Amino acid sequence: MTTISLREIFDCAYSSCNGNRNEKDNAASDSIRNEFIKQTPEAIDLLEEVNDSIVQYGKELKFEISSTNYVTYTAFTQEYKKDITIHLKSTIDTSKIKSIFIHELGEANYIARSMPSIHDDRDRSINIQGRIIELFSHPHALRIARIYNVENIELEMRSKIGSTYKTKDYIKEYHYAWHITLMIAWALISFPDLRYEKDIIIGYQEHRSHIDRIVSICISSDTMGEKKIVESAMLEIINILSALGLRDISMKTR
């Protein structure tokens, strides 16, 4: 496996900048943006579109790299007061980097379009709010990739890791009806190829009506359009999960 050290690129740009702390941070972030352009020239137009949408949203697009490779994520995108930041693992497999970059740009665009978020009143250690948001942000990433003709690249990583979610025992791992339903629906939405094999997923048959309803709602909700439609869809999913026992989760508008 060939890897690329984003941390080395990030640190080199930071140390080479003679400016103040803020200027150094910007130089380091820009170095990752430039690496994205170098690695994925096919997606330059997508990058420009996402950057413009974030500026219109009143923020900046930033990149941040983990200080160690011992983290539980490969990449995630987070909104902050002044920016939308794409966080990346310090070292990434070069065969996955294009797909990761494109996917996270889609996540950033979902936020910049003021699409809804989730608030967990219990602040659970398990990432419930993230999974519910991704029911919408993951299809959005694929939609915008399709518009800019990089859909096949975006799908590469999904195709590589999707099989992991086909063989899970969701009943044994997640126990509760709402959690089993959420996680199988999330897998079917995040990894489209699994929809052709959903009948063999452990836990699907027991909860198929709710799972199929959630998947239908999510894939038919146009995140490129009116956000009120997406908000209504997210509320419907919260209601489905609440009826199955999920508590203290609410939608948060942007």
N, C-alpha and C positions, 0 to 999 in steps of 0.2 A: 504494500500500500504506500503510495506516494502522498506526502502531506505538504501543506504550506503553513509556515509559521506567521500568522497574522500579528502575533504579539511582537515579533522581531521588527516587522514593518512599522507597526504602531510606535514602538519604543524608539526606533531610529529616527522617525520623523519628529517625535517629541523632543529628543535630546539635541537634534540638529537645529531646531528653531531657537533663535536668539531673543525671542520676544518674552512677554510676561506669561503668567500661568494660563490665562485665557487663550492667548495666541498659540501657546504650545499645545493646548488641548485641541484647538481648531486644526492645527497642522497635523496632529496625529490622526484626528478623525478624517481629514481630507486624504491622508495617505491610504486609508482603507477604501474610501470612495474611488480613488485612482486605481487601486488594485482591482476593485470590482470592474471598472471600465476595461482594464487590461485583460482580466480573466473572462469577461462576458461582454464583448463588444456588440453582440447581437441585441443586448438589452439597454443600449444607451438611450434610446427614445423613451423606454419605460422609466428609466432612472430620471430623466428630465421631467416627465409627466408627474411622477411621484414627488419629486422635489418641488415642482411648481404648486402642486396641490397642498403641500405642507406649508409653503410660504403663504398661500392664500388663507390657510387655516390660522396663520399668525405665529408659526413656529419655524424651527429649523430642523433639517434632517442631520442627525449625528450618528457616528459609529463608535462603539466602545468594545474593547477586547478584554476578555477575562485575564486576570493576572496569573492564573494557573490552568492547567488542562484538567484538573480534578474537579470538574463541575458537572452537574447533572444535565445540563442542556448543551445543545450544539448552537442554537440561535434562538433568540426571542426579541420581540419588539415592544417597547414600553413608551408610554406618553409621560412627559414631565412638564413642569411649568413653562419652560421656554423652548423645549424641543421634543421631537420624536426620535428616540434612539434605538438603533439596531444593535443588539448585544450579540457578540459572536465568541465562540470558544477560541482559545489561543491558537490551537493547531487544528486544521480541518483537512480532511481527505480531499485531494485535488479533484477527484472524480465527482464529488458532491457539491463543490463550492458554487458552481453556476446555479444549480437548482436552489441551493440555500439562499443565495443573494436575491434571486428573482422572487422566491416565496416571501422573504421578509420585506421586500419592497411592496408586495401586495398587502401584507399586514399593516405596513405604515400607511398605505393609501386608504385602507379601511378606516383607520383612526382619523386621517385628515379629511375624510368625507363626513365626519361627524356621526358615524354610525354608532349604535348604542353599545354600552359596556354593561358589566354586571357588578353588583356589590354583594359581598358575603358578610352578613351581620355577625357571623360567628368567627370569621377570619380563620377558617379551617386550614390545616396544614396540607391537606389534599387539595389539588388545584381544581376545585369545582367551577369557580368563576371563569377561569381560563378556558376550560373545556366548553362551557356554554357559549362564550364569545367565539371560539373557533368553529362552532357549528355554522357561523356566518362568515367569519373572516377567512377560513380556509377555502370555501367556494369562491369568495371574492378574489383571493390571490390567483386562483385559476382563471377567473373571468378576465381580469385585467391582463394576465399573461397571454391569454388567447387574443385579445385585442391587438397586442403588440407582437404577435407571431412568435412568442417564445413559450407557448403552452407545453410543447414536448419537452423542453428543458426543465420547466417547472415540475413536470410530472415524474422526472427521472428518479428523484429521491423518494417520492411517494411509492413508486413502483418497487424500489429496492427494499424498503422497510415494511411495506404493507403486509407481507406474508406473516410477519411477527404477530400482527393483531388478528390474523385468521385462526391461529392455533391456541389463543388464550382460552382459559376456562373462566369466563366472565362471572359465572355464578359463584365459583369458589373464591375468586379474587375480590369481588365487589359486594357480595352478600345481599344488599338491599335492592328492592325492585327499581327504585328511582336511579340508583347508581349503575346497575347493570344496563338499564335502558339507555341512560346517558352515554355510557362508554361504548356500547355497541353502535349507537347512532353516530357518535363522534367518529368511530373507526370507519363506518360506511361512507360518511361524508368526506373524511380526510383522505381516504384511500379508495377512490372510485372503483377500482378493479374488484374490490371485495364485494361489491353489490351483486356480482354475478355468482358469488359463492356464499351468500349470506345464510342460506339454509343449513350449512354445516357448522356455523359458528355456535359455540356452546353458550346457550342463554338466549339465542335469537328466537327460537320457536316459542319459548315460554312468555316472551314479551313482544312478539312480533307486531301486534296492532299498534302499540305505542311507539315502537321503534320506527315502523314504516311511516307513521304519521309525522314524526319529528323530521325524518329524512325528507319527506315530501315538502314539508313547510320550508325547510332550509334551502333546498335546491331550487325552489320556485320563487324565493325571495330575492328580488333584484337589488343587490347592494350597490349597483351602479346608478340607481335611480333615486326615488323619493325615500328619505330616511324614515318617514312616518310608517311606511309599509313594513320596513324592517323592524321597527320598534314594536309594531303590532304583532309581527311574527314571533319576536323574542318573548313577548308577554305570553303568547299562546303556549310556547314551549315551557316557560316557567310554570304555567298553570298545569300542564300535563305532568311535569315532574313533581310539583307540589301535591297533586292528587295521589301520586305514588309514594309520598312520604318525605320529600325534600322540604326542608324548612329554612327560613331566614335568608332567602335569596331574593334579590330584587333587581330590576333593571335600572341602570343609570344612564341618563341621556347626556349627550355631549353638546 
